[in-house]
């Protein structure tokens, strides 16, 4: 499965993921704490300059990711036009776009493996409390592997439906779809046990 | 019950929620897509029960945050979890919603499966989820809770239909694979 990390390599890909996440937290708090139009415009400019640095492809990818927010921007501006004034609406809309764009940026410049490593590190103290880390890592890997498999099976089911009926496959196709998934889960569990199991006998 | 079966069912259900998002979506007003994905969250609870269902939804949300495009329309990443993202409340609410749906389905064991799962889906999958969603939206857009609630009312009829479907699907699944419907086990 394709993750949302940018295929355009940047220098920031090599920075430590933990530091990038911490920086994002701090930046989000600052953006919330400073409701001044000039500051928000400056922050927005800074973020979009950062997007433009690795090149146009990277920039457009970032714009495409932020695009679904446009109805909210329009809504905020119209709302404030009739109430408190456009200035305040612009601050909230700018902050929304900047904060979300910044978070998307961190996703784009951090590989999935690096993110997973941060999560594993954060979860390690919980292992003592009985949290089975191997089970969590295995479950994450299985989701990545099985999402395309199940999507293919779902598509095959709706095609089979279409072959027999003139109407489109609706919710009824979900039942056999889920039966397939539950049966797959049983087969996978058996296969895991046959290969020695997850090892730790901690219940998750 | 082996750990392997637990893990496999949670992982496969998480993959199922993601796969349901690949069914073509209808986007109503305000850009919040109406998909089979929220149906997937309801089904987590009504089928797997509180603990497993909640964990499956939690795994789903965590993988979306890590940058996997598992949400409908191939969306994902940290941007959706920024406190400024209008839909952040719904994402954060998914695991709680699945947990509550599961808990209620388990508690309503005296009722037949379809109404029990349907009622649980309405309370857990709609009331609880929208409570989170509305708070998130009111923070992101700096609107009052009432105004934020007004913005999402358009989606409630669609979700009511999904809750009914969740009940019917869970009942059908219980007939097909009684051993796998943990909320009834």
Boltz contact constraints between the chains, C-beta under 6 A:
constraints:
  - contact:
      token1: [A, 3]
      token2: [B, 67]
      max_distance: 6.0
  - contact:
      token1: [A, 3]
      token2: [B, 68]
      max_distance: 6.0
  - contact:
      token1: [A, 4]
      token2: [B, 67]
      max_distance: 6.0
  - contact:
      token1: [A, 4]
      token2: [B, 69]
      max_distance: 6.0
  - contact:
      token1: [A, 4]
      token2: [B, 76]
      max_distance: 6.0
  - contact:
      token1: [A, 4]
      token2: [B, 77]
      max_distance: 6.0
  - contact:
      token1: [A, 68]
      token2: [B, 31]
      max_distance: 6.0
  - contact:
      token1: [A, 71]
      token2: [B, 30]
      max_distance: 6.0
  - contact:
      token1: [A, 71]
      token2: [B, 31]
      max_distance: 6.0
  - contact:
      token1: [A, 72]
      token2: [B, 86]
      max_distance: 6.0
  - contact:
      token1: [A, 92]
      token2: [B, 142]
      max_distance: 6.0
  - contact:
      token1: [A, 95]
      token2: [B, 84]
      max_distance: 6.0
  - contact:
      token1: [A, 96]
      token2: [B, 84]
      max_distance: 6.0
  - contact:
      token1: [A, 99]
      token2: [B, 82]
      max_distance: 6.0
  - contact:
      token1: [A, 99]
      token2: [B, 84]
      max_distance: 6.0
  - contact:
      token1: [A, 100]
      token2: [B, 79]
      max_distance: 6.0
  - contact:
      token1: [A, 100]
      token2: [B, 82]
      max_distance: 6.0
  - contact:
      token1: [A, 100]
      token2: [B, 84]
      max_distance: 6.0
  - contact:
      token1: [A, 100]
      token2: [B, 85]
      max_distance: 6.0
  - contact:
      token1: [A, 103]
      token2: [B, 78]
      max_distance: 6.0
  - contact:
      token1: [A, 103]
      token2: [B, 79]
      max_distance: 6.0
  - contact:
      token1: [A, 103]
      token2: [B, 82]
      max_distance: 6.0
  - contact:
      token1: [A, 104]
      token2: [B, 77]
      max_distance: 6.0
  - contact:
      token1: [A, 104]
      token2: [B, 79]
      max_distance: 6.0
  - contact:
      token1: [A, 106]
      token2: [B, 78]
      max_distance: 6.0
  - contact:
      token1: [A, 107]
      token2: [B, 67]
      max_distance: 6.0
  - contact:
      token1: [A, 107]
      token2: [B, 77]
      max_distance: 6.0
  - contact:
      token1: [A, 107]
      token2: [B, 78]
      max_distance: 6.0
  - contact:
      token1: [A, 112]
      token2: [B, 67]
      max_distance: 6.0
  - contact:
      token1: [A, 115]
      token2: [B, 66]
      max_distance: 6.0
  - contact:
      token1: [A, 135]
      token2: [B, 7]
      max_distance: 6.0
  - contact:
      token1: [A, 139]
      token2: [B, 7]
      max_distance: 6.0
  - contact:
      token1: [A, 139]
      token2: [B, 10]
      max_distance: 6.0
  - contact:
      token1: [A, 139]
      token2: [B, 11]
      max_distance: 6.0
  - contact:
      token1: [A, 139]
      token2: [B, 59]
      max_distance: 6.0
  - contact:
      token1: [A, 142]
      token2: [B, 11]
      max_distance: 6.0
  - contact:
      token1: [A, 143]
      token2: [B, 11]
      max_distance: 6.0
  - contact:
      token1: [A, 143]
      token2: [B, 14]
      max_distance: 6.0
  - contact:
      token1: [A, 143]
      token2: [B, 15]
      max_distance: 6.0
  - contact:
      token1: [A, 143]
      token2: [B, 63]
      max_distance: 6.0
  - contact:
      token1: [A, 146]
      token2: [B, 12]
      max_distance: 6.0
  - contact:
      token1: [A, 146]
      token2: [B, 15]
      max_distance: 6.0
  - contact:
      token1: [A, 147]
      token2: [B, 15]
      max_distance: 6.0
  - contact:
      token1: [A, 147]
      token2: [B, 18]
      max_distance: 6.0
  - contact:
      token1: [A, 147]
      token2: [B, 19]
      max_distance: 6.0
  - contact:
      token1: [A, 150]
      token2: [B, 15]
      max_distance: 6.0
  - contact:
      token1: [A, 150]
      token2: [B, 16]
      max_distance: 6.0
  - contact:
      token1: [A, 150]
      token2: [B, 19]
      max_distance: 6.0
  - contact:
      token1: [A, 151]
      token2: [B, 19]
      max_distance: 6.0
  - contact:
      token1: [A, 151]
      token2: [B, 22]
      max_distance: 6.0
  - contact:
      token1: [A, 154]
      token2: [B, 19]
      max_distance: 6.0
  - contact:
      token1: [A, 171]
      token2: [B, 165]
      max_distance: 6.0
  - contact:
      token1: [A, 174]
      token2: [B, 169]
      max_distance: 6.0
  - contact:
      token1: [A, 175]
      token2: [B, 169]
      max_distance: 6.0
  - contact:
      token1: [A, 175]
      token2: [B, 172]
      max_distance: 6.0
  - contact:
      token1: [A, 178]
      token2: [B, 173]
      max_distance: 6.0
  - contact:
      token1: [A, 179]
      token2: [B, 176]
      max_distance: 6.0
  - contact:
      token1: [A, 179]
      token2: [B, 177]
      max_distance: 6.0
  - contact:
      token1: [A, 181]
      token2: [B, 12]
      max_distance: 6.0
  - contact:
      token1: [A, 181]
      token2: [B, 16]
      max_distance: 6.0
  - contact:
      token1: [A, 182]
      token2: [B, 177]
      max_distance: 6.0
  - contact:
      token1: [A, 182]
      token2: [B, 180]
      max_distance: 6.0
  - contact:
      token1: [A, 184]
      token2: [B, 12]
      max_distance: 6.0
  - contact:
      token1: [A, 185]
      token2: [B, 8]
      max_distance: 6.0
  - contact:
      token1: [A, 185]
      token2: [B, 9]
      max_distance: 6.0
  - contact:
      token1: [A, 185]
      token2: [B, 12]
      max_distance: 6.0
  - contact:
      token1: [A, 188]
      token2: [B, 8]
      max_distance: 6.0
  - contact:
      token1: [A, 189]
      token2: [B, 4]
      max_distance: 6.0
  - contact:
      token1: [A, 189]
      token2: [B, 5]
      max_distance: 6.0
  - contact:
      token1: [A, 189]
      token2: [B, 8]
      max_distance: 6.0
  - contact:
      token1: [A, 192]
      token2: [B, 4]
      max_distance: 6.0
  - contact:
      token1: [A, 193]
      token2: [B, 4]
      max_distance: 6.0
  - contact:
      token1: [A, 197]
      token2: [B, 4]
      max_distance: 6.0
  - contact:
      token1: [A, 198]
      token2: [B, 3]
      max_distance: 6.0
  - contact:
      token1: [A, 198]
      token2: [B, 4]
      max_distance: 6.0
  - contact:
      token1: [A, 204]
      token2: [B, 6]
      max_distance: 6.0
